[in-house]
Amino acid sequence: MRFDIAFIGFGTVGRGFADLLLEKRELLKKAYGIEWKVVAISDIKGGSVMDPKGIDLAEAVRLADSGNGIEGMGGEKKGLGALETIRESGANFVVEVTWTNIKDGEPGYSHIKAALEMGKHVATTNKGPISLHYRELMRISSERGGRLRFEGTVLSGTPVFNLFDGPLAASGVSSIRGIVNGTTNLILSEMEKGRTYSEVLKEAQRMGYAEADPTMDVEGWDAAAKAAILANHFFGADIKPDAVARRGISGVTLEEVTGAIRKGGRIKLIAKAWRGDRGEARAEVAPTWLPASDPLASIGGVTNALTFSTDTLGDITIVGPGAGRRATGYALLSDMISIARSLAH
Ligand code: HSE
């Protein structure tokens, strides 16, 4: 399989994927029959370069990491916008990694839609378009034949969706619950040690975990977007983030956090998606007391975890990173392999 890749967005996540493409070029070819070249990169801050013969990805990463725009490098065309890049680059694989907006999903929604309408494959880590427009985008994907994958929208590269293409294929899921936001889990973990909420939030911002607007994390919006994606994908729902029953952690006090430990458990911000009694899909986010025996109770710091209740293996808990350059870049690599496999069948 040959992928001609266009990067729409070339920030931390895009460059994390680029690092892995370069590092694993031989493995991709040998083990999965995937050969790739990058035909375009378009980034709102770094500029844009397009060349159907292929551009030097290592040079692009080096320039972007040093804070310089990429337009100084070699390439046939410069300065195209994102939509022009999607339409004109000749790419068959679009990597959409622009910023997250869970109000209307833009600009990622228009980018993904344009690419899918042209029959291109899309891999994205962008929670906005997938939480808001999942059904429509999946419909376009199946009508036009371009695959859509979004592993990195929940738990970054820690497997969630692609697990069901592989080890958990043919398993039915009745509920999914877990810790899907690293910032709030770090805050709750550190509050157990007596540190204040605002002090730890600053640390999460320094680590690059918190959203640009941290109320997205602490008021549970980021977790609600992820719960909506889980409900829509696994339970056939069409739930938007603002329809998820949501409570964040801003009302959780130090006394409640330490009191939970005295009672032999912990408070965690739990996102949940499940099928209700009448078969309807449900989703919620709320601070929840968990007994110490619950595998989710021991997940500390920025780590994420999800427990799937399945009809084949009972409960399966997946634990791993939920953000970061390499971990989120890996989600896109895993999506690329998943797409190649689905095309081979
Ligand atoms: N702000 C998110 C978190 C980033 O803290 O988990 C990953 O989606």
Residues whose N, C-alpha, C, O or C-beta is under 5 A from the ligand:
A	BS01	HSE	V180 N181 G182 T183 Y209 A210 E211 D217 G322 A323
